[in-house]
Structures are given as C-alpha cells and as structure tokens.
Amino acid sequence: MAELPFRAMVALRGRSDDPRFLSAVKQAQGPDLPLEAGLTSGDENLRLLWLGPDEWWAVARDGGPELAAKLKDALQGVRSSVVDVSEAHATIEIAGPRSRDVLMKGCPLDLHSRLFGPGQCTRSLIAKAECTLLQLADEQSAEAEPAYQLIVRRSFAEYVWCWLEDAAREYGVTVVAG
Amino acid sequence: MLLIPCPYCGNREEVEFSYGGEAHIERPKEPERLSDAEWADYLFMQTNPKGIFLERWVHTHGCRRWFNAARDTVSYQILASYPMGITPPKLPKTTYL
C-alpha cells in the first residue's frame, strides 16, 4: 500500500461524437480517448480514464497545470471543458495477492477478474466514500497480484487510508513509499 | 438491494444511485398563468401505480448521468432503463388485483 503524492488529474468534458474534439485530444496527449464504458488508455506516465459518456480524466505523475494548459490550447474553439483537479484528490495504490479482497470489503462493485480486470476504471464507493478506482494494466501478474489505484477526494484520504489499512491488516499489509 | 442497470455503466448496486421521482412529467409551458392548485399538482402530485412505473434515477457515484427506468412497483423488478429524452420502450402490461 502506498500513497502516490502530487499527481496530476485533469477533468475533461466533451462530445465523443465530435471528431474535432477527439483528434484535438489525441494530438495533445498521445493515447486515444477510451470511448467504451469503464476503459482506460495510456500508461503510468499519462493515463486516460473513461468516467462518463462525455467525461474523462487525464491522470499523470505530476504537472497538472501544464497538462491542463496543453489540453486547453489544443481544444481552443472546440466545445469542451478542461479543469485541473489535481489539488482536490489524493491517490492511494494497493497491490498484492489479497488486494482485491481488501477492496471488496467496502466496495459495492463486483471486482472479480471476470467483470473488472486490468485496464478498467470506474467511479464507485469505497467504505461509503466516493472514489475513482482503476486496476493497473501494466502489471505482469494481474490475475495473481492485482494492483489498484484509488483516487479519493483529499478530505476523505485519511479516512480511506485508515480504513484500508485496517481492512488489510488480517492479510498482513506493508506501507511502502509511493 | 436493487441491482440497477445504468444505460451507460451496466448493472450497479443501488447505493451508487439516487432517486428522482416520476419520469416524463412535462414542465408547464406558461408557468405564470398557472393557479396555485395547478402548480401544486405539477410539483407534488405523482402517480402511484401498482405495476410498471417510469421513474428517474441518477448514477451519483458512477457516471453521474440521469436516466429513466421502468420499475414494477410490486416486484421491484426493473424491466428497462433508457437514457433521458428517449420515448419509453413498449413493455408488457402487468395486471395485479
């Protein structure tokens, strides 16, 4: 379990049936916008999350304002909205053979690999707090040792962290530097 | 606990949703001409059928979209869900005593 500090998150809204919007985003960022429910694209350096039919998040290691500025530039004249929401959120990563069991104690989703696998993301609840959950796709052994990232509002971060630590205690949890 | 089919995200648990009351209630075209009784009727009076009921839901802790659902008020079975602004699908009539 680790906290990943100071990450960049940019909320992006626009019409998925507008080719100008899609090509502008692609030009600015690289990876294609995922258009299907609950999918992600890109990698740890820059990941795009599908959160709604016209809503995405761009998540990167750092540099929220720069990322937002780049997107805003590219989307000039295209009907869209770009908001840097990095400061409002905290990211917690949890990985290991029992990480799925820990999350399923407090999440209404069915996280079984048949329904929620590597490279998928969604907004849901963790221990009653709203979170954005994604399973990392670039893990070598996603089935045996799934790795998840939880993005929660920063005011909930301490609560969610303590809850996760307590839920994971029975499986033996170690906290590592993010 | 209901398993609600969000038209965008698929089946999700009820805790992720909020309820929005009856669907397809049209806002009065000339609100300034309405009497108090007519306003009250528009704002508060909803049908309360035994059987299929068209209602609004919002996927608050999910894609945050509003949508409509057809729920049987006797069995609580959700027979269909469809995005806002779409005519409701034809559903078989249920009859209860």
Interface residues (C-beta under 8 A of the other chain):
Chain A: A37 G38 L51 G52 P53 E55 P108 L109 T122 R123 S124 L125 E130
Chain B: Y8 C9 G10 R12 E13 V15 E16 H61 G62 C63 R64 R65
